[in-house]
Amino acid sequence: MRLAVIADIHGNLLALEAVLADIAARGIDRIVNLGDCVSGPLWPRETAARLIALDLPTVRGNHDRWVVERAEDDLSFSDRLAREELDAAQRAWLAGLPMQRDIDCGGLAVRLFHATPEDDNTYLMEDKQAGRLVRSEAGAIAARLGDVGAARLVLCGHSHLPRLLALGGVTLVNPGSIGQPAYSDPTPPDAHVCETGSPHARYAVITVRGGAVAGVDFVAVAYDWEAAAARAGSYGCDDWAHGLRTGFAK
């Protein structure tokens, strides 16, 4: 069985459609979505409609939660745009997403969450150092992960950085971001940037054989990122536009 793992779409419908076409061309058996679905100065309403129609196993990201729960004055522009653009049914769909879930994939127990099992806004496999994200030590990752029960494959997003880690008998995979290849988080005291270095839409394909992980492939898909950047620019979000075009934070 082959499992496609998508995450951090951030309202980038063009990137999502390109990834879905690539998944279909590969004949992949199943898709899961790790959250942060709609928040971005792009196409939040259309992205929500597409994802609802797909009905994928999906978990809640921090921005999904903020769109439906945060006070108006605490919302970023992207979160506020998503709240305004989504209809009531789409907001209810976001609100109903679980923080984590377990699935079976070809006899393999798999756990899905956005960031960590207990916090949708904490990096699992990264630390903030000198304004950038760097891979954490194994002990720190294990502490954040905690007890995952029978799961032998753990899937997370949030950092937008593709990562693969073997931790004891557990395989951890972050597929990278479909819709936002670079960002800047100015929140003190740990302001930092994330940069993948290219504008491609990212996802992962996991091959399961005999109830075990037989392979992990990270995929980078070209799409019309100039159109996505132009859309972000139309909202005055030049930082988003630059990141979408280049994969580097402005």
C-alpha positions in Angstrom: 0.0 0.0 0.0 1.2 3.5 -0.8 0.1 6.4 1.4 0.3 10.1 0.3 0.8 12.6 3.1 -0.1 16.2 2.6 0.1 19.1 5.0 0.2 22.9 5.4 -1.8 23.8 2.3 -2.6 27.3 3.6 -5.2 28.0 1.0 -3.0 27.4 -2.0 -5.5 25.8 -4.2 -3.2 25.8 -7.3 -0.5 23.9 -5.4 -3.0 21.5 -4.0 -4.5 20.7 -7.4 -1.0 20.0 -8.8 -0.2 17.7 -5.9 -3.5 15.8 -6.3 -2.9 15.4 -10.0 0.6 14.0 -9.2 -0.9 11.6 -6.6 -3.5 10.4 -9.1 -0.9 9.8 -11.8 1.1 7.6 -9.4 -1.9 5.5 -8.5 -1.5 6.0 -4.8 -4.0 4.2 -2.6 -4.8 6.7 0.1 -4.2 10.3 1.2 -4.1 11.9 4.6 -4.0 15.6 5.5 -2.1 17.0 8.5 -3.8 20.4 8.8 -3.3 24.1 8.3 -5.7 23.9 5.4 -7.0 27.4 4.5 -5.1 30.2 6.2 -3.3 32.2 3.6 -3.9 35.2 1.3 -4.8 32.9 -1.5 -8.0 30.8 -2.0 -9.3 29.8 1.5 -12.9 29.2 0.5 -12.1 27.2 -2.6 -9.5 25.2 -0.8 -12.0 24.3 1.9 -14.6 23.3 -0.6 -12.1 21.0 -2.4 -10.9 19.3 0.8 -14.5 18.8 2.1 -15.4 17.1 -1.1 -12.3 14.8 -0.9 -13.2 13.8 2.7 -9.7 12.8 3.6 -8.6 11.7 7.1 -7.6 15.2 8.4 -6.3 16.6 11.6 -6.5 20.2 12.9 -3.6 22.6 12.5 -3.0 25.6 14.7 -4.2 28.0 12.0 -7.3 25.9 11.5 -8.0 26.3 15.2 -7.2 30.1 15.2 -9.6 30.7 12.3 -12.5 29.4 14.2 -11.6 30.2 17.9 -9.4 33.3 18.2 -10.8 36.7 19.0 -11.0 39.0 16.0 -8.3 41.3 17.3 -5.8 38.4 17.7 -6.2 37.2 14.1 -3.4 37.6 11.5 -4.5 39.0 8.1 -4.5 35.4 6.6 -6.6 34.0 9.5 -9.0 36.9 9.3 -9.4 36.5 5.5 -10.1 32.8 5.9 -12.7 33.4 8.6 -14.4 36.0 6.4 -14.2 34.0 3.2 -15.4 30.6 4.6 -19.1 29.9 4.9 -20.7 28.6 8.0 -20.5 24.9 6.9 -16.8 25.3 6.1 -16.1 26.9 9.4 -18.0 24.1 11.1 -15.9 21.6 9.2 -12.7 23.2 10.5 -14.0 23.3 14.0 -14.8 19.6 13.9 -11.4 18.5 12.9 -9.7 16.4 15.6 -6.3 17.3 17.0 -4.9 13.8 16.3 -6.2 10.5 15.0 -5.1 6.9 14.4 -5.5 5.0 11.2 -4.5 1.6 9.9 -2.5 1.5 6.7 -1.8 -2.0 5.3 -1.6 -3.5 8.8 0.6 -0.6 10.1 -0.6 1.5 13.0 -0.3 5.2 12.1 -0.7 8.3 14.2 -1.5 11.7 12.6 -1.3 15.1 14.2 -0.2 18.6 13.1 2.7 19.6 15.3 3.0 17.5 18.5 0.4 15.2 20.1 -0.3 17.7 22.8 0.3 21.1 21.2 -0.7 22.1 17.6 1.8 25.0 17.7 5.0 23.4 18.9 7.6 22.0 16.5 8.2 18.3 17.0 11.5 17.8 15.2 12.9 21.3 15.2 14.4 23.9 17.6 14.6 27.6 17.0 18.3 28.6 16.9 19.8 31.9 15.7 16.5 32.8 13.9 16.2 29.5 12.1 14.8 26.0 12.5 17.3 23.3 13.1 16.8 19.6 13.8 16.4 18.8 17.4 18.3 16.1 19.3 16.6 12.7 19.4 16.0 13.0 23.2 14.1 16.3 22.8 12.0 14.9 20.0 11.2 11.7 22.0 10.1 13.9 25.0 7.7 16.0 22.8 6.4 12.9 21.1 5.6 10.9 24.3 3.7 7.6 24.2 2.2 6.9 20.8 0.9 3.5 21.8 0.9 0.9 19.0 1.8 3.4 16.3 5.0 2.7 14.4 4.5 5.5 11.9 4.0 9.0 13.1 3.0 11.8 10.6 3.3 15.5 11.5 3.5 18.9 9.7 3.8 22.4 11.1 7.4 23.2 10.3 6.9 23.0 6.5 10.3 21.2 6.3 10.4 17.7 4.9 12.0 15.4 7.5 12.4 11.7 8.1 13.6 10.3 11.5 13.9 6.8 12.9 13.3 7.0 16.7 13.6 3.6 18.3 11.0 1.5 16.6 9.0 4.5 15.3 9.3 6.3 11.9 8.5 10.0 12.0 7.7 11.8 8.7 7.0 15.5 8.0 6.0 15.8 4.3 6.8 19.5 4.0 4.3 22.1 2.9 2.1 22.0 -0.1 1.3 25.7 -0.1 3.9 27.8 1.7 7.5 27.0 1.0 8.9 29.8 3.2 7.7 32.0 6.1 8.8 34.4 8.7 7.5 34.2 12.3 8.3 37.4 14.1 6.9 36.3 17.4 9.3 37.2 20.3 11.4 36.0 21.9 12.0 33.3 19.3 11.5 35.1 15.9 12.6 32.8 13.1 12.3 32.0 9.5 11.6 28.8 7.6 13.0 28.4 4.1 12.8 25.3 1.9 14.8 27.0 -0.9 12.5 26.3 -3.8 8.9 27.2 -4.6 7.7 23.6 -5.3 4.7 22.1 -3.6 5.9 19.3 -1.2 4.3 16.0 -0.1 5.5 12.5 0.9 4.7 9.0 -0.3 5.1 6.2 2.2 5.2 2.6 1.0 3.9 0.0 3.5 4.7 -3.6 3.0 4.0 -6.5 5.4 2.8 -4.1 8.1 6.0 -2.0 8.1 7.4 1.1 6.4 9.2 -0.1 3.3 10.1 3.3 1.8 9.5 7.0 2.2 9.7 9.3 -0.9 9.6 13.1 -0.7 8.1 14.7 -3.7 8.4 18.3 -5.0 5.8 19.3 -7.6 6.0 22.2 -10.0 2.9 24.4 -10.4 2.0 27.9 -11.4 3.6 29.6 -8.4 3.7 32.9 -10.2 -0.1 32.9 -10.3 -0.1 32.1 -6.5 2.4 34.9 -5.8 0.3 37.3 -7.9 -2.7 36.4 -5.8 -0.9 37.0 -2.6 0.4 40.3 -4.0 -3.1 41.4 -4.8 -3.8 41.3 -1.0 -0.7 43.4 -0.4 1.1 40.4 1.1 4.5 40.9 -0.5 6.2 38.6 2.0 4.0 35.7 0.9 4.5 36.6 -2.7 8.3 36.5 -2.3 8.2 33.1 -0.5 5.9 31.6 -3.0 8.1 32.6 -5.9 11.5 31.7 -4.3 11.2 29.3 -1.3 13.0 31.9 0.8 11.6 34.3 3.4 11.7 38.0 2.7 
